[in-house]
Amino acid sequence: MFVLDTDGLRKQVEKSGLKQKSISERAGLSETALCLILQGKRKCETGEYASICLALGVPMEKFLKPCFPNKREVM
């Protein structure tokens, strides 16, 4: 399982020098949706994530972090 590194994504948006409005238009999202995703207040669908990465010109695996569910020991 993977989780989205929203902090890393937000930093990349800032580093890109592009306005959020420009990125959202390129990605086909509303500016509000992108803002909520960057704040971690909205889930980012797979297609949206791919579109954001393409708009930023970064590989899609850049902001995916592995997340391992807790394993319970069986006695």
Secondary structure, 3 states (H helix, E strand, C coil): CEEECHHHHHHHHHHHCCCHHHHHHHHCCCHHHHHHHHCCCCCCCHHHHHHHHHHHCCCHHHHEEECCCCCCCCC
